[in-house]
Amino acid sequence: MMAPLTVTLQQLRQRLLLLKLSDIVLLLGFNTLCALLNSLTTTNHLAGDLSVLLLHWREYALLYNSLTFSMLGLYLLLMDRHSASVRGWRLLYLILGTYLCSFVLCAGLFDWYQRDKIAEGLLYTLNFMVSASWLLLLMFYLKKRVISPRLQALAAEVNATSQARDRLEAELHLLQAQLEPHFFFNTLANLHNLIDLDPDKAKLLLEQLTAYFRDSIPQFRQTFIALDAELGIIERYLQIQQIRFAGRFTYQFEIDDACRHAAVLPMALLSLVENAIKHGLEKTSGTGVLTLRAQRDGTQLLLQVCDSAAQPSHHASGTGLRNLRARLAAAYAQDAHFCIETQPGQQTCATVRCPWREMTATEVARGQDPHR
């Protein structure tokens, strides 16, 4: 039995420590003022002198403070630690407990037991308790009447915002799930041919393809990944493409080190790389160059994929890029921008601008272990 009592006292002590000294002083001052006003009224009614005033002031001050601090202590003891309120049967315990604690304390201080004034003391304490509390009850009632509609409106707004966010996240994940590397079936066809023509090259291609899917598939489950992780997937992809195209293009990364932990949409940059190869380098003869750039521009992250094929950008409305635009809109609303520009005879550049945000350590760890 002592153990639960000890735990209860410890909880009460912890909650009492939440009060500041100024709170206690304010309560004492308010109670003393109320006691003074009551004693002035009583003294005037009895036509008493200063000694009568001080006597009643002391009595009223003790009564007010016993009611106040009994209720405060019981409130801290009975309140729900999550909502910081007292509800249900606990509210009844709070009222009865305050009344009985105050009566027992005042009966001992004013010798009600010896003077056989228990019944009178009970009524006396009840009178002060009711007169001191009805204004508080009225205030809380009016506050509830005024604030409840506002709280309900805020709750509805929060609920609507949460639903909109969930809808956007679902749309984003659906768009990510629809992503299929354009090169997948072409790679399998090449692999089928190479098995007979060049088994060693076929083995290398299969190893690269396996490593690519091992790195890329878990990232589809994430809303955002670090740019460094995206670049690792892209490099696997480019190594596969170099085997397919027998060295018809080279690639280079121009990445600001400060951007490597920036948050990006999974496969967003890869979509631009796929597009540059499929609609650019693949359609030209000779050797081409693919360049990937990433840098921070104020509050934005600038991602760019350029190819030396400089083909007209009529492919900017293809399925892959429409999907990319939809994903950017779902993730960033109006804060992300995408464009493709061609400089005839020089290069075609696809550019994405999105809000800058660094991945947290927790997000990076979750991306490395998708089952967390």
N, C-alpha and C positions, 0 to 999 in steps of 0.2 A: 504493500500500500504506500510505503514511503517513496518508492521509485516514481510512480505517476505524479505524486505531489511535488517531488523535486523537479521533474520535467516541467510541470505547470508553472511553478515559481520561476524557473529559468526563462520560460517563454514570456511570462509577465515582465520580468526584469528587462529582457531584450526589447520588448515593446515600449516599456517606460523610457528606455534610453533614446527612443525616437523623439520624445518630447524635449523641447529646449527650455532653458531657464526662463526665457522671456514668456513662454506659454504659461508657466506656473505663476509668474509674477502678474500676468494679465488676469488670470482667473482669480487670484487673491485680491487684486485691486478691484475687480468688478464686484466680487462678493462683499467686500468691505464697504463699497459705495452703496450697494443695495441694503446692507445692514444699517448703514447710517441713515438712509432715507426712511426705513421702517422705524428706527428708534426715534427719529425726530417726530414722526407722526404719532407714535405711542406716547412720547413725553408731552407733546402738545395736548393730546387727548386727556392725559392724566394730570395735566398742569404740574408736571414735576420739574425738578431742577437738574443741574449738570450731573449729579451722581446717578439720578434715574436714567438720564440719557446714556451715560457710560455703561451702566448695568445692562440696559437693553441692547446697546450696540454690541457688547461682548457676546450676549446670548444669540443675537441674530447672526452675527458674523460666524460663530461656531456652527450654527445650524446650516447656514448657506454653504459653508465650506465642507461640512460633513456630507451634505447632499452632492455637491459638485464632485468632490474627489472620490466618493464612493462610486458614483456613476462612471467617472473616468476610469478608475481601476477595473471595475467590472466590464466596461466596454472593451478595454484593451485585452482583457482575459477572454471574453466571449466572441470577439470579432473574428470573422473569417479572414484568414491570412491572404487569400487571393483577392477578394473584393473589398476588404477593409470595412465591412458593414456587419450589422447584427440583424439576423432575420429569424422568422419563425418563433419557435419556442424559446430561443435564446433572448429574444426581445422581451418576452414576459419575465424570464429570469433576471434580465437587466433591471427592469422596473421594480420587481419585488425585492431583489437583492439590494438595490439602492435604498429603498424605503426602510428595510429591516436593518441594514448596516447603519444608516443615519440614526434610526431610533435607538439602537443599542448604544451607540457612541454618545448621543445626547442624554440618554437616560442615566448613563454613568457620570457624565459631567455635571448634570443638573440635579442629581439626587432624586430622580423620579421614583426609584425603587423604595427609598426610605420614606418619602412623603406620600406614598400611595397615589401617585399621579400617573400610573401607567396608561390608563384609558385616555386621560386628558393628553398625555404625551403622544400617544398614537395619533389622535386627531390633530394635535398641534403640528407634528411632523408631516402628516399627510397634507395639511393645509398649505404649508410652505412648499412642499414638493410640487403640488399641483399649480400653485400660483407662480412658482419659478419656472415651470416647464411648459405651460400651455403656449407661451409665446414662441418657444423653440419648436414645439410641434406644429404650430401654425406656419412658422417660417419654412420648415422642411416640407410641409404640405404644398405651400405655394411654389416653392422652388421646384418640387417634383412636377407640378402642373405646368410650369413654364418651361422647364428643361426637357421633360420627357419627349415632347414632339420634336425638339431639336435633336435629341439623341437618336430618336427613331429615324429622322431624316439623314443624319450622319451615318447611321448603321446601313441604311438603304444605299447611300452613296458608296460606302466602302464595299458593300456586297456587289454593287454593279461594277465597280472598278475591278474587283477581284475576278468577277466573271469575264469581263473584257480581257483582262490579262491572261486568264486561263484559256480563253478562246484563241488569243493571238499565239500563245505558246503551243497549243494544239495544232494550229495552222502551220506554225513554223516547223514543228516536228514532222507534220505530214509532208510538207514540201521537202524537207531533208530526206525523208524516207523515199521520196520519188526520185531522188538523184541516183542515176546509174551511170557509171563511167562509160563515155561513148566508145572508148577503145576496147571495152571488155570482149565483145564478140569478135572484133577484128584480131585481137591478141590471141584468142583461142584458135581462130582460123590459121593465123601465122604459126602458132605452136604446132598445129596438126601437120602443116607442110614441112616445118623444120625437123620434125621427128625422123623423117626419111632422108631429108637432104643434109642436115647438119645436126646430129644428135647432141653434140656438146653445146651448141648454141641454143638448142631447144631446152636442154637442162637448165642453162643459165636463165633463159626467159621464164621458165616455170618457177625457179627459185625467186626471181625478182617479183613475179606476179603473186606468189604466196606471201612474200614479205610485205608487199603493198597492201593486200587485203588484211593481213594481220594487224598492220598499223592503222588502216583507214576505217575498217568496219566499226570498231569500238567508238570512234569519234562521232559517228552518226547519232549516238545516244546523248551527246552533250549539246546544250544550247550554244555554248561558246567554247572555243579551245584557244590555247596560246598560239600565236603566229609561228613560233619555233616548231611546234608539233605539226602545223599545217605544212611548213616548209619541208619537214622530213618526209611527209607523205608525197609531196610534189616531186621531191628528188627521186623517190622510188618510181613514181610514174614516168618521169623523164628518162630514167635509165631503161625502163621497158620500151619506151618509144624509140630510143636510140638503137636498141636491138632490132626493132621492127623496121625502122627506116634506114638501117645500115649506115649510120653516121651522116645522114643528110642535114643534120642541124646540130648546133652546139647551144649550150645555155650558160647563163651566168646570173649570180645573185648579187644584188646591190642592196643589202639590208642594213639599216641602222641598228646597231646593237641594242639601243634603248627600246626598240620596237619588238624585240623577240618575245617578250612576255605580254604583249598587247593582246587583248581579247578580240577574236575574229569569229565569224560564222564558219562552222566546219565546211570544208570543200568549196568555199566561196572563191578563194584565190585559185584553187584547182580548176574550177569551171572556166575561169579566164584563160588558164594555160591550155586546157583542152580545146577551147574555142580558137585560140591562136594557132594551134597545130592543125586542127581540122579544117579551118577556113582560111588559113594563111600559109604556113610552111608546107603543108601537105600538097598544096596546089601549085607549088613553084618547083622549078628545076634548080640544081646546084645546091650549095650549102647555105643554110640560113642561121640566124642567131636569135635566140629567145632570151629576153632580159626581164628579170623580176626585180622590182624595187619596192621598198617600204621605208617610210619615214614619218616622223611626227610633224604635224603642221598646226601648232597651237593646241587647240582642244580637239583636233581631228587626227585620225590616222589615214595616211595616204598610201594606197596600194596600187601598183601599176604593173601591167604585163605588156611588154612590147615585142613585136616580131618584125624582122627585117623584110618579110614578104611584101608588106605594104599593099595588101589586097584591099579593094573597096570594102567599106564596112557595111555592105548590104546584109550581112549575116547578123547584124546587131539585134535583130528581132527573132532569132532562132529560139527553139524550145529551151535549151539550156540557159540562155541569158534571160528569157522571160521568167524562168523559175528563179534565177538569181535575183532579179528585180523584185519578185514577190517575196522572197525570203528577206531581203533588205528592208522592204516596207513593213513586214510583220515584226521584224526585230527592232527597227529604229524609227518607224513611222516616217516623218518628213526630214529626219536628221541625217539620212544617208543619201549619197548621190552617186550615180553611175553613168559613165559615158564612154563612147569609143570614137576615136579620132584617127584619121588616116592622113599621113603626109606623103603624097605621091612620090614614088621613087625612093623613099627613105624608110618609113616604118608605120605600123599601125599600133596604137596604144589603147588599151582598155584600162580605165581608171575608176577606182572605188574610193569614195571619201565617207568615212563613218566616224561617230564619236569615239574619242580616245578613252580607253579604260584598260587598266592592267589587271591581269588575272591574279586572284588571291591564291595563297598557298593551298587552301582547301580545294579550290576549283582545279588547280593543277594536279593535286593528288587524286581527285575524283576522276579526272581525265585519264590518268595513268592506270587507275583501277576502276573500270566502269561498274563493278559490282558493289562499290561502296555506297 
